[in-house]
Amino acid sequence: MPLKIIGEITDIEIVAVGKSIREINRLNKVYGRARWRKMKGFTKLLLDNGKRINAEIHWYEAHGFGKIEYKIKRILK
């Protein structure tokens, strides 16, 4: 389900850092070695069907890479 962030990401928190991230080996292979962090926050999204929703999203980030691999974790009412 492709998504487009149309609002500001709020209430940003760190979920995991470094070795506590399950996907750390894959991130290092695909993007390169870095101090990876798994983050979460809340935002408004525009889905490919034109629907606007509020959702909790998760992503990975590291210095020099920015935010990558967004995932919708929960749709809020």
mmCIF file of the N, C-alpha and C atoms, coordinates in Angstrom:
data_MODEL
# 
_entry.id   MODEL 
# 
loop_
_atom_site.group_PDB 
_atom_site.id 
_atom_site.type_symbol 
_atom_site.label_atom_id 
_atom_site.label_alt_id 
_atom_site.label_comp_id 
_atom_site.label_asym_id 
_atom_site.label_entity_id 
_atom_site.label_seq_id 
_atom_site.pdbx_PDB_ins_code 
_atom_site.Cartn_x 
_atom_site.Cartn_y 
_atom_site.Cartn_z 
_atom_site.occupancy 
_atom_site.B_iso_or_equiv 
_atom_site.pdbx_formal_charge 
_atom_site.auth_seq_id 
_atom_site.auth_comp_id 
_atom_site.auth_asym_id 
_atom_site.auth_atom_id 
_atom_site.pdbx_PDB_model_num 
ATOM 1   N N  . MET A 1 1  ? 0.847  -1.163 0.000  1.00 0.00 ? 1  MET A N  1 
ATOM 2   C CA . MET A 1 1  ? 0.000  0.000  0.000  1.00 0.00 ? 1  MET A CA 1 
ATOM 3   C C  . MET A 1 1  ? 0.897  1.231  0.000  1.00 0.00 ? 1  MET A C  1 
ATOM 4   N N  . PRO A 1 2  ? 1.113  1.869  -1.152 1.00 0.00 ? 2  PRO A N  1 
ATOM 5   C CA . PRO A 1 2  ? 1.938  3.075  -1.200 1.00 0.00 ? 2  PRO A CA 1 
ATOM 6   C C  . PRO A 1 2  ? 1.324  4.186  -0.359 1.00 0.00 ? 2  PRO A C  1 
ATOM 7   N N  . LEU A 1 3  ? 2.165  4.988  0.258  1.00 0.00 ? 3  LEU A N  1 
ATOM 8   C CA . LEU A 1 3  ? 1.669  6.054  1.102  1.00 0.00 ? 3  LEU A CA 1 
ATOM 9   C C  . LEU A 1 3  ? 2.460  7.325  0.887  1.00 0.00 ? 3  LEU A C  1 
ATOM 10  N N  . LYS A 1 4  ? 1.822  8.443  1.188  1.00 0.00 ? 4  LYS A N  1 
ATOM 11  C CA . LYS A 1 4  ? 2.474  9.739  1.092  1.00 0.00 ? 4  LYS A CA 1 
ATOM 12  C C  . LYS A 1 4  ? 2.169  10.489 2.377  1.00 0.00 ? 4  LYS A C  1 
ATOM 13  N N  . ILE A 1 5  ? 3.207  10.953 3.046  1.00 0.00 ? 5  ILE A N  1 
ATOM 14  C CA . ILE A 1 5  ? 3.033  11.692 4.285  1.00 0.00 ? 5  ILE A CA 1 
ATOM 15  C C  . ILE A 1 5  ? 2.609  13.114 3.930  1.00 0.00 ? 5  ILE A C  1 
ATOM 16  N N  . ILE A 1 6  ? 1.447  13.537 4.448  1.00 0.00 ? 6  ILE A N  1 
ATOM 17  C CA . ILE A 1 6  ? 0.947  14.871 4.131  1.00 0.00 ? 6  ILE A CA 1 
ATOM 18  C C  . ILE A 1 6  ? 0.958  15.790 5.346  1.00 0.00 ? 6  ILE A C  1 
ATOM 19  N N  . GLY A 1 7  ? 1.287  15.251 6.504  1.00 0.00 ? 7  GLY A N  1 
ATOM 20  C CA . GLY A 1 7  ? 1.347  16.057 7.709  1.00 0.00 ? 7  GLY A CA 1 
ATOM 21  C C  . GLY A 1 7  ? 2.707  15.942 8.368  1.00 0.00 ? 7  GLY A C  1 
ATOM 22  N N  . GLU A 1 8  ? 2.904  16.724 9.385  1.00 0.00 ? 8  GLU A N  1 
ATOM 23  C CA . GLU A 1 8  ? 4.148  16.664 10.144 1.00 0.00 ? 8  GLU A CA 1 
ATOM 24  C C  . GLU A 1 8  ? 4.140  15.414 11.025 1.00 0.00 ? 8  GLU A C  1 
ATOM 25  N N  . ILE A 1 9  ? 5.281  14.775 11.187 1.00 0.00 ? 9  ILE A N  1 
ATOM 26  C CA . ILE A 1 9  ? 5.391  13.622 12.073 1.00 0.00 ? 9  ILE A CA 1 
ATOM 27  C C  . ILE A 1 9  ? 5.556  14.158 13.487 1.00 0.00 ? 9  ILE A C  1 
ATOM 28  N N  . THR A 1 10 ? 4.673  13.721 14.390 1.00 0.00 ? 10 THR A N  1 
ATOM 29  C CA . THR A 1 10 ? 4.687  14.207 15.774 1.00 0.00 ? 10 THR A CA 1 
ATOM 30  C C  . THR A 1 10 ? 4.949  13.064 16.740 1.00 0.00 ? 10 THR A C  1 
ATOM 31  N N  . ASP A 1 11 ? 5.231  13.420 17.978 1.00 0.00 ? 11 ASP A N  1 
ATOM 32  C CA . ASP A 1 11 ? 5.474  12.447 19.068 1.00 0.00 ? 11 ASP A CA 1 
ATOM 33  C C  . ASP A 1 11 ? 6.502  11.398 18.656 1.00 0.00 ? 11 ASP A C  1 
ATOM 34  N N  . ILE A 1 12 ? 7.614  11.835 18.096 1.00 0.00 ? 12 ILE A N  1 
ATOM 35  C CA . ILE A 1 12 ? 8.659  10.931 17.618 1.00 0.00 ? 12 ILE A CA 1 
ATOM 36  C C  . ILE A 1 12 ? 9.396  10.319 18.810 1.00 0.00 ? 12 ILE A C  1 
ATOM 37  N N  . GLU A 1 13 ? 9.576  9.005  18.767 1.00 0.00 ? 13 GLU A N  1 
ATOM 38  C CA . GLU A 1 13 ? 10.292 8.268  19.811 1.00 0.00 ? 13 GLU A CA 1 
ATOM 39  C C  . GLU A 1 13 ? 11.260 7.282  19.167 1.00 0.00 ? 13 GLU A C  1 
ATOM 40  N N  . ILE A 1 14 ? 12.330 6.986  19.873 1.00 0.00 ? 14 ILE A N  1 
ATOM 41  C CA . ILE A 1 14 ? 13.258 5.940  19.457 1.00 0.00 ? 14 ILE A CA 1 
ATOM 42  C C  . ILE A 1 14 ? 12.743 4.613  20.007 1.00 0.00 ? 14 ILE A C  1 
ATOM 43  N N  . VAL A 1 15 ? 12.599 3.621  19.133 1.00 0.00 ? 15 VAL A N  1 
ATOM 44  C CA . VAL A 1 15 ? 12.134 2.297  19.534 1.00 0.00 ? 15 VAL A CA 1 
ATOM 45  C C  . VAL A 1 15 ? 13.323 1.396  19.854 1.00 0.00 ? 15 VAL A C  1 
ATOM 46  N N  . ALA A 1 16 ? 14.361 1.439  19.014 1.00 0.00 ? 16 ALA A N  1 
ATOM 47  C CA . ALA A 1 16 ? 15.535 0.589  19.211 1.00 0.00 ? 16 ALA A CA 1 
ATOM 48  C C  . ALA A 1 16 ? 16.746 1.239  18.547 1.00 0.00 ? 16 ALA A C  1 
ATOM 49  N N  . VAL A 1 17 ? 17.941 0.888  19.065 1.00 0.00 ? 17 VAL A N  1 
ATOM 50  C CA . VAL A 1 17 ? 19.195 1.435  18.530 1.00 0.00 ? 17 VAL A CA 1 
ATOM 51  C C  . VAL A 1 17 ? 20.196 0.296  18.378 1.00 0.00 ? 17 VAL A C  1 
ATOM 52  N N  . GLY A 1 18 ? 20.946 0.306  17.257 1.00 0.00 ? 18 GLY A N  1 
ATOM 53  C CA . GLY A 1 18 ? 22.061 -0.622 17.060 1.00 0.00 ? 18 GLY A CA 1 
ATOM 54  C C  . GLY A 1 18 ? 21.659 -2.083 17.085 1.00 0.00 ? 18 GLY A C  1 
ATOM 55  N N  . LYS A 1 19 ? 22.343 -2.868 17.902 1.00 0.00 ? 19 LYS A N  1 
ATOM 56  C CA . LYS A 1 19 ? 22.156 -4.330 17.935 1.00 0.00 ? 19 LYS A CA 1 
ATOM 57  C C  . LYS A 1 19 ? 20.771 -4.759 18.402 1.00 0.00 ? 19 LYS A C  1 
ATOM 58  N N  . SER A 1 20 ? 20.018 -3.883 19.038 1.00 0.00 ? 20 SER A N  1 
ATOM 59  C CA . SER A 1 20 ? 18.670 -4.258 19.480 1.00 0.00 ? 20 SER A CA 1 
ATOM 60  C C  . SER A 1 20 ? 17.647 -4.205 18.338 1.00 0.00 ? 20 SER A C  1 
ATOM 61  N N  . ILE A 1 21 ? 18.055 -3.750 17.149 1.00 0.00 ? 21 ILE A N  1 
ATOM 62  C CA . ILE A 1 21 ? 17.188 -3.768 15.971 1.00 0.00 ? 21 ILE A CA 1 
ATOM 63  C C  . ILE A 1 21 ? 17.308 -5.143 15.321 1.00 0.00 ? 21 ILE A C  1 
ATOM 64  N N  . ARG A 1 22 ? 16.192 -5.833 15.123 1.00 0.00 ? 22 ARG A N  1 
ATOM 65  C CA . ARG A 1 22 ? 16.213 -7.174 14.527 1.00 0.00 ? 22 ARG A CA 1 
ATOM 66  C C  . ARG A 1 22 ? 16.806 -7.186 13.127 1.00 0.00 ? 22 ARG A C  1 
ATOM 67  N N  . GLU A 1 23 ? 16.581 -6.152 12.364 1.00 0.00 ? 23 GLU A N  1 
ATOM 68  C CA . GLU A 1 23 ? 16.987 -6.089 10.960 1.00 0.00 ? 23 GLU A CA 1 
ATOM 69  C C  . GLU A 1 23 ? 18.346 -5.422 10.761 1.00 0.00 ? 23 GLU A C  1 
ATOM 70  N N  . ILE A 1 24 ? 19.167 -5.313 11.784 1.00 0.00 ? 24 ILE A N  1 
ATOM 71  C CA . ILE A 1 24 ? 20.418 -4.546 11.699 1.00 0.00 ? 24 ILE A CA 1 
ATOM 72  C C  . ILE A 1 24 ? 21.368 -5.101 10.636 1.00 0.00 ? 24 ILE A C  1 
ATOM 73  N N  . ASN A 1 25 ? 21.473 -6.414 10.518 1.00 0.00 ? 25 ASN A N  1 
ATOM 74  C CA . ASN A 1 25 ? 22.376 -6.997 9.511  1.00 0.00 ? 25 ASN A CA 1 
ATOM 75  C C  . ASN A 1 25 ? 21.924 -6.657 8.097  1.00 0.00 ? 25 ASN A C  1 
ATOM 76  N N  . ARG A 1 26 ? 20.617 -6.727 7.835  1.00 0.00 ? 26 ARG A N  1 
ATOM 77  C CA . ARG A 1 26 ? 20.090 -6.389 6.521  1.00 0.00 ? 26 ARG A CA 1 
ATOM 78  C C  . ARG A 1 26 ? 20.298 -4.907 6.212  1.00 0.00 ? 26 ARG A C  1 
ATOM 79  N N  . LEU A 1 27 ? 20.055 -4.036 7.186  1.00 0.00 ? 27 LEU A N  1 
ATOM 80  C CA . LEU A 1 27 ? 20.263 -2.600 6.977  1.00 0.00 ? 27 LEU A CA 1 
ATOM 81  C C  . LEU A 1 27 ? 21.723 -2.309 6.633  1.00 0.00 ? 27 LEU A C  1 
ATOM 82  N N  . ASN A 1 28 ? 22.645 -2.944 7.347  1.00 0.00 ? 28 ASN A N  1 
ATOM 83  C CA . ASN A 1 28 ? 24.067 -2.738 7.073  1.00 0.00 ? 28 ASN A CA 1 
ATOM 84  C C  . ASN A 1 28 ? 24.454 -3.242 5.680  1.00 0.00 ? 28 ASN A C  1 
ATOM 85  N N  . LYS A 1 29 ? 23.882 -4.362 5.234  1.00 0.00 ? 29 LYS A N  1 
ATOM 86  C CA . LYS A 1 29 ? 24.198 -4.889 3.908  1.00 0.00 ? 29 LYS A CA 1 
ATOM 87  C C  . LYS A 1 29 ? 23.618 -4.022 2.798  1.00 0.00 ? 29 LYS A C  1 
ATOM 88  N N  . VAL A 1 30 ? 22.376 -3.599 2.954  1.00 0.00 ? 30 VAL A N  1 
ATOM 89  C CA . VAL A 1 30 ? 21.687 -2.859 1.895  1.00 0.00 ? 30 VAL A CA 1 
ATOM 90  C C  . VAL A 1 30 ? 22.161 -1.406 1.815  1.00 0.00 ? 30 VAL A C  1 
ATOM 91  N N  . TYR A 1 31 ? 22.261 -0.735 2.963  1.00 0.00 ? 31 TYR A N  1 
ATOM 92  C CA . TYR A 1 31 ? 22.544 0.704  2.966  1.00 0.00 ? 31 TYR A CA 1 
ATOM 93  C C  . TYR A 1 31 ? 23.960 1.060  3.418  1.00 0.00 ? 31 TYR A C  1 
ATOM 94  N N  . GLY A 1 32 ? 24.616 0.162  4.132  1.00 0.00 ? 32 GLY A N  1 
ATOM 95  C CA . GLY A 1 32 ? 25.950 0.443  4.644  1.00 0.00 ? 32 GLY A CA 1 
ATOM 96  C C  . GLY A 1 32 ? 25.951 0.532  6.165  1.00 0.00 ? 32 GLY A C  1 
ATOM 97  N N  . ARG A 1 33 ? 27.123 0.370  6.728  1.00 0.00 ? 33 ARG A N  1 
ATOM 98  C CA . ARG A 1 33 ? 27.249 0.402  8.190  1.00 0.00 ? 33 ARG A CA 1 
ATOM 99  C C  . ARG A 1 33 ? 27.013 1.820  8.695  1.00 0.00 ? 33 ARG A C  1 
ATOM 100 N N  . ALA A 1 34 ? 26.228 1.898  9.765  1.00 0.00 ? 34 ALA A N  1 
ATOM 101 C CA . ALA A 1 34 ? 25.916 3.189  10.379 1.00 0.00 ? 34 ALA A CA 1 
ATOM 102 C C  . ALA A 1 34 ? 25.325 2.921  11.758 1.00 0.00 ? 34 ALA A C  1 
ATOM 103 N N  . ARG A 1 35 ? 25.072 3.963  12.494 1.00 0.00 ? 35 ARG A N  1 
ATOM 104 C CA . ARG A 1 35 ? 24.403 3.846  13.794 1.00 0.00 ? 35 ARG A CA 1 
ATOM 105 C C  . ARG A 1 35 ? 22.901 3.957  13.541 1.00 0.00 ? 35 ARG A C  1 
ATOM 106 N N  . TRP A 1 36 ? 22.286 2.816  13.244 1.00 0.00 ? 36 TRP A N  1 
ATOM 107 C CA . TRP A 1 36 ? 20.883 2.770  12.875 1.00 0.00 ? 36 TRP A CA 1 
ATOM 108 C C  . TRP A 1 36 ? 19.988 2.920  14.090 1.00 0.00 ? 36 TRP A C  1 
ATOM 109 N N  . ARG A 1 37 ? 18.855 3.599  13.891 1.00 0.00 ? 37 ARG A N  1 
ATOM 110 C CA . ARG A 1 37 ? 17.836 3.743  14.919 1.00 0.00 ? 37 ARG A CA 1 
ATOM 111 C C  . ARG A 1 37 ? 16.485 3.408  14.301 1.00 0.00 ? 37 ARG A C  1 
ATOM 112 N N  . LYS A 1 38 ? 15.662 2.683  15.047 1.00 0.00 ? 38 LYS A N  1 
ATOM 113 C CA . LYS A 1 38 ? 14.280 2.444  14.630 1.00 0.00 ? 38 LYS A CA 1 
ATOM 114 C C  . LYS A 1 38 ? 13.441 3.467  15.374 1.00 0.00 ? 38 LYS A C  1 
ATOM 115 N N  . MET A 1 39 ? 12.608 4.206  14.623 1.00 0.00 ? 39 MET A N  1 
ATOM 116 C CA . MET A 1 39 ? 11.841 5.308  15.176 1.00 0.00 ? 39 MET A CA 1 
ATOM 117 C C  . MET A 1 39 ? 10.349 5.074  14.969 1.00 0.00 ? 39 MET A C  1 
ATOM 118 N N  . LYS A 1 40 ? 9.539  5.791  15.765 1.00 0.00 ? 40 LYS A N  1 
ATOM 119 C CA . LYS A 1 40 ? 8.094  5.770  15.552 1.00 0.00 ? 40 LYS A CA 1 
ATOM 120 C C  . LYS A 1 40 ? 7.540  7.160  15.775 1.00 0.00 ? 40 LYS A C  1 
ATOM 121 N N  . GLY A 1 41 ? 6.391  7.419  15.147 1.00 0.00 ? 41 GLY A N  1 
ATOM 122 C CA . GLY A 1 41 ? 5.725  8.703  15.283 1.00 0.00 ? 41 GLY A CA 1 
ATOM 123 C C  . GLY A 1 41 ? 4.329  8.628  14.693 1.00 0.00 ? 41 GLY A C  1 
ATOM 124 N N  . PHE A 1 42 ? 3.602  9.741  14.785 1.00 0.00 ? 42 PHE A N  1 
ATOM 125 C CA . PHE A 1 42 ? 2.231  9.807  14.303 1.00 0.00 ? 42 PHE A CA 1 
ATOM 126 C C  . PHE A 1 42 ? 2.124  10.893 13.245 1.00 0.00 ? 42 PHE A C  1 
ATOM 127 N N  . THR A 1 43 ? 1.329  10.632 12.186 1.00 0.00 ? 43 THR A N  1 
ATOM 128 C CA . THR A 1 43 ? 1.188  11.590 11.092 1.00 0.00 ? 43 THR A CA 1 
ATOM 129 C C  . THR A 1 43 ? -0.099 11.345 10.318 1.00 0.00 ? 43 THR A C  1 
ATOM 130 N N  . LYS A 1 44 ? -0.399 12.253 9.394  1.00 0.00 ? 44 LYS A N  1 
ATOM 131 C CA . LYS A 1 44 ? -1.500 12.080 8.442  1.00 0.00 ? 44 LYS A CA 1 
ATOM 132 C C  . LYS A 1 44 ? -0.910 11.540 7.152  1.00 0.00 ? 44 LYS A C  1 
ATOM 133 N N  . LEU A 1 45 ? -1.596 10.574 6.549  1.00 0.00 ? 45 LEU A N  1 
ATOM 134 C CA . LEU A 1 45 ? -1.132 9.939  5.324  1.00 0.00 ? 45 LEU A CA 1 
ATOM 135 C C  . LEU A 1 45 ? -2.173 10.060 4.227  1.00 0.00 ? 45 LEU A C  1 
ATOM 136 N N  . LEU A 1 46 ? -1.718 10.119 2.993  1.00 0.00 ? 46 LEU A N  1 
ATOM 137 C CA . LEU A 1 46 ? -2.583 10.050 1.820  1.00 0.00 ? 46 LEU A CA 1 
ATOM 138 C C  . LEU A 1 46 ? -2.290 8.720  1.144  1.00 0.00 ? 46 LEU A C  1 
ATOM 139 N N  . LEU A 1 47 ? -3.282 7.843  1.097  1.00 0.00 ? 47 LEU A N  1 
ATOM 140 C CA . LEU A 1 47 ? -3.106 6.537  0.475  1.00 0.00 ? 47 LEU A CA 1 
ATOM 141 C C  . LEU A 1 47 ? -3.297 6.641  -1.027 1.00 0.00 ? 47 LEU A C  1 
ATOM 142 N N  . ASP A 1 48 ? -2.902 5.590  -1.751 1.00 0.00 ? 48 ASP A N  1 
ATOM 143 C CA . ASP A 1 48 ? -2.991 5.609  -3.210 1.00 0.00 ? 48 ASP A CA 1 
ATOM 144 C C  . ASP A 1 48 ? -4.433 5.666  -3.705 1.00 0.00 ? 48 ASP A C  1 
ATOM 145 N N  . ASN A 1 49 ? -5.411 5.292  -2.879 1.00 0.00 ? 49 ASN A N  1 
ATOM 146 C CA . ASN A 1 49 ? -6.816 5.356  -3.283 1.00 0.00 ? 49 ASN A CA 1 
ATOM 147 C C  . ASN A 1 49 ? -7.440 6.724  -2.967 1.00 0.00 ? 49 ASN A C  1 
ATOM 148 N N  . GLY A 1 50 ? -6.629 7.689  -2.492 1.00 0.00 ? 50 GLY A N  1 
ATOM 149 C CA . GLY A 1 50 ? -7.106 9.036  -2.208 1.00 0.00 ? 50 GLY A CA 1 
ATOM 150 C C  . GLY A 1 50 ? -7.612 9.241  -0.790 1.00 0.00 ? 50 GLY A C  1 
ATOM 151 N N  . LYS A 1 51 ? -7.604 8.195  0.010  1.00 0.00 ? 51 LYS A N  1 
ATOM 152 C CA . LYS A 1 51 ? -8.091 8.264  1.383  1.00 0.00 ? 51 LYS A CA 1 
ATOM 153 C C  . LYS A 1 51 ? -7.045 8.913  2.283  1.00 0.00 ? 51 LYS A C  1 
ATOM 154 N N  . ARG A 1 52 ? -7.485 9.782  3.189  1.00 0.00 ? 52 ARG A N  1 
ATOM 155 C CA . ARG A 1 52 ? -6.601 10.418 4.173  1.00 0.00 ? 52 ARG A CA 1 
ATOM 156 C C  . ARG A 1 52 ? -6.837 9.758  5.528  1.00 0.00 ? 52 ARG A C  1 
ATOM 157 N N  . ILE A 1 53 ? -5.753 9.357  6.172  1.00 0.00 ? 53 ILE A N  1 
ATOM 158 C CA . ILE A 1 53 ? -5.871 8.673  7.463  1.00 0.00 ? 53 ILE A CA 1 
ATOM 159 C C  . ILE A 1 53 ? -4.830 9.224  8.435  1.00 0.00 ? 53 ILE A C  1 
ATOM 160 N N  . ASN A 1 54 ? -5.107 9.052  9.721  1.00 0.00 ? 54 ASN A N  1 
ATOM 161 C CA . ASN A 1 54 ? -4.119 9.291  10.771 1.00 0.00 ? 54 ASN A CA 1 
ATOM 162 C C  . ASN A 1 54 ? -3.540 7.928  11.126 1.00 0.00 ? 54 ASN A C  1 
ATOM 163 N N  . ALA A 1 55 ? -2.215 7.862  11.274 1.00 0.00 ? 55 ALA A N  1 
ATOM 164 C CA . ALA A 1 55 ? -1.594 6.564  11.518 1.00 0.00 ? 55 ALA A CA 1 
ATOM 165 C C  . ALA A 1 55 ? -0.330 6.698  12.347 1.00 0.00 ? 55 ALA A C  1 
ATOM 166 N N  . GLU A 1 56 ? 0.002  5.588  12.997 1.00 0.00 ? 56 GLU A N  1 
ATOM 167 C CA . GLU A 1 56 ? 1.316  5.454  13.637 1.00 0.00 ? 56 GLU A CA 1 
ATOM 168 C C  . GLU A 1 56 ? 2.219  4.808  12.597 1.00 0.00 ? 56 GLU A C  1 
ATOM 169 N N  . ILE A 1 57 ? 3.390  5.408  12.374 1.00 0.00 ? 57 ILE A N  1 
ATOM 170 C CA . ILE A 1 57 ? 4.328  4.852  11.406 1.00 0.00 ? 57 ILE A CA 1 
ATOM 171 C C  . ILE A 1 57 ? 5.657  4.556  12.090 1.00 0.00 ? 57 ILE A C  1 
ATOM 172 N N  . HIS A 1 58 ? 6.385  3.594  11.541 1.00 0.00 ? 58 HIS A N  1 
ATOM 173 C CA . HIS A 1 58 ? 7.731  3.251  11.995 1.00 0.00 ? 58 HIS A CA 1 
ATOM 174 C C  . HIS A 1 58 ? 8.666  3.394  10.811 1.00 0.00 ? 58 HIS A C  1 
ATOM 175 N N  . TRP A 1 59 ? 9.929  3.716  11.086 1.00 0.00 ? 59 TRP A N  1 
ATOM 176 C CA . TRP A 1 59 ? 10.939 3.837  10.037 1.00 0.00 ? 59 TRP A CA 1 
ATOM 177 C C  . TRP A 1 59 ? 12.315 3.657  10.654 1.00 0.00 ? 59 TRP A C  1 
ATOM 178 N N  . TYR A 1 60 ? 13.319 3.516  9.789  1.00 0.00 ? 60 TYR A N  1 
ATOM 179 C CA . TYR A 1 60 ? 14.712 3.444  10.212 1.00 0.00 ? 60 TYR A CA 1 
ATOM 180 C C  . TYR A 1 60 ? 15.398 4.727  9.790  1.00 0.00 ? 60 TYR A C  1 
ATOM 181 N N  . GLU A 1 61 ? 16.390 5.158  10.552 1.00 0.00 ? 61 GLU A N  1 
ATOM 182 C CA . GLU A 1 61 ? 17.176 6.308  10.142 1.00 0.00 ? 61 GLU A CA 1 
ATOM 183 C C  . GLU A 1 61 ? 18.585 6.202  10.703 1.00 0.00 ? 61 GLU A C  1 
ATOM 184 N N  . ALA A 1 62 ? 19.503 6.857  10.002 1.00 0.00 ? 62 ALA A N  1 
ATOM 185 C CA . ALA A 1 62 ? 20.891 6.959  10.428 1.00 0.00 ? 62 ALA A CA 1 
ATOM 186 C C  . ALA A 1 62 ? 21.456 8.240  9.833  1.00 0.00 ? 62 ALA A C  1 
ATOM 187 N N  . HIS A 1 63 ? 22.476 8.771  10.454 1.00 0.00 ? 63 HIS A N  1 
ATOM 188 C CA . HIS A 1 63 ? 23.104 9.995  9.975  1.00 0.00 ? 63 HIS A CA 1 
ATOM 189 C C  . HIS A 1 63 ? 23.617 9.781  8.553  1.00 0.00 ? 63 HIS A C  1 
ATOM 190 N N  . GLY A 1 64 ? 23.257 10.675 7.658  1.00 0.00 ? 64 GLY A N  1 
ATOM 191 C CA . GLY A 1 64 ? 23.677 10.570 6.270  1.00 0.00 ? 64 GLY A CA 1 
ATOM 192 C C  . GLY A 1 64 ? 22.714 9.805  5.382  1.00 0.00 ? 64 GLY A C  1 
ATOM 193 N N  . PHE A 1 65 ? 21.765 9.083  5.962  1.00 0.00 ? 65 PHE A N  1 
ATOM 194 C CA . PHE A 1 65 ? 20.790 8.315  5.194  1.00 0.00 ? 65 PHE A CA 1 
ATOM 195 C C  . PHE A 1 65 ? 19.398 8.919  5.277  1.00 0.00 ? 65 PHE A C  1 
ATOM 196 N N  . GLY A 1 66 ? 19.076 9.567  6.378  1.00 0.00 ? 66 GLY A N  1 
ATOM 197 C CA . GLY A 1 66 ? 17.733 10.113 6.562  1.00 0.00 ? 66 GLY A CA 1 
ATOM 198 C C  . GLY A 1 66 ? 16.755 9.021  6.933  1.00 0.00 ? 66 GLY A C  1 
ATOM 199 N N  . LYS A 1 67 ? 15.481 9.299  6.719  1.00 0.00 ? 67 LYS A N  1 
ATOM 200 C CA . LYS A 1 67 ? 14.414 8.353  7.052  1.00 0.00 ? 67 LYS A CA 1 
ATOM 201 C C  . LYS A 1 67 ? 14.201 7.408  5.869  1.00 0.00 ? 67 LYS A C  1 
ATOM 202 N N  . ILE A 1 68 ? 14.181 6.108  6.157  1.00 0.00 ? 68 ILE A N  1 
ATOM 203 C CA . ILE A 1 68 ? 13.975 5.110  5.101  1.00 0.00 ? 68 ILE A CA 1 
ATOM 204 C C  . ILE A 1 68 ? 13.006 4.038  5.579  1.00 0.00 ? 68 ILE A C  1 
ATOM 205 N N  . GLU A 1 69 ? 12.393 3.344  4.638  1.00 0.00 ? 69 GLU A N  1 
ATOM 206 C CA . GLU A 1 69 ? 11.525 2.190  4.884  1.00 0.00 ? 69 GLU A CA 1 
ATOM 207 C C  . GLU A 1 69 ? 10.402 2.492  5.865  1.00 0.00 ? 69 GLU A C  1 
ATOM 208 N N  . TYR A 1 70 ? 9.509  3.404  5.498  1.00 0.00 ? 70 TYR A N  1 
ATOM 209 C CA . TYR A 1 70 ? 8.331  3.699  6.312  1.00 0.00 ? 70 TYR A CA 1 
ATOM 210 C C  . TYR A 1 70 ? 7.383  2.509  6.320  1.00 0.00 ? 70 TYR A C  1 
ATOM 211 N N  . LYS A 1 71 ? 6.759  2.261  7.482  1.00 0.00 ? 71 LYS A N  1 
ATOM 212 C CA . LYS A 1 71 ? 5.751  1.203  7.608  1.00 0.00 ? 71 LYS A CA 1 
ATOM 213 C C  . LYS A 1 71 ? 4.572  1.750  8.396  1.00 0.00 ? 71 LYS A C  1 
ATOM 214 N N  . ILE A 1 72 ? 3.361  1.459  7.960  1.00 0.00 ? 72 ILE A N  1 
ATOM 215 C CA . ILE A 1 72 ? 2.177  1.800  8.750  1.00 0.00 ? 72 ILE A CA 1 
ATOM 216 C C  . ILE A 1 72 ? 2.017  0.707  9.806  1.00 0.00 ? 72 ILE A C  1 
ATOM 217 N N  . LYS A 1 73 ? 2.047  1.089  11.072 1.00 0.00 ? 73 LYS A N  1 
ATOM 218 C CA . LYS A 1 73 ? 1.907  0.117  12.137 1.00 0.00 ? 73 LYS A CA 1 
ATOM 219 C C  . LYS A 1 73 ? 0.490  0.071  12.700 1.00 0.00 ? 73 LYS A C  1 
ATOM 220 N N  . ARG A 1 74 ? -0.188 1.227  12.691 1.00 0.00 ? 74 ARG A N  1 
ATOM 221 C CA . ARG A 1 74 ? -1.531 1.258  13.260 1.00 0.00 ? 74 ARG A CA 1 
ATOM 222 C C  . ARG A 1 74 ? -2.284 2.432  12.646 1.00 0.00 ? 74 ARG A C  1 
ATOM 223 N N  . ILE A 1 75 ? -3.519 2.173  12.220 1.00 0.00 ? 75 ILE A N  1 
ATOM 224 C CA . ILE A 1 75 ? -4.387 3.236  11.725 1.00 0.00 ? 75 ILE A CA 1 
ATOM 225 C C  . ILE A 1 75 ? -5.237 3.720  12.892 1.00 0.00 ? 75 ILE A C  1 
ATOM 226 N N  . LEU A 1 76 ? -5.232 5.028  13.101 1.00 0.00 ? 76 LEU A N  1 
ATOM 227 C CA . LEU A 1 76 ? -5.946 5.619  14.216 1.00 0.00 ? 76 LEU A CA 1 
ATOM 228 C C  . LEU A 1 76 ? -7.315 6.107  13.768 1.00 0.00 ? 76 LEU A C  1 
ATOM 229 N N  . LYS A 1 77 ? -8.278 6.062  14.662 1.00 0.00 ? 77 LYS A N  1 
ATOM 230 C CA . LYS A 1 77 ? -9.643 6.523  14.342 1.00 0.00 ? 77 LYS A CA 1 
ATOM 231 C C  . LYS A 1 77 ? -9.742 8.010  14.518 1.00 0.00 ? 77 LYS A C  1 
# 
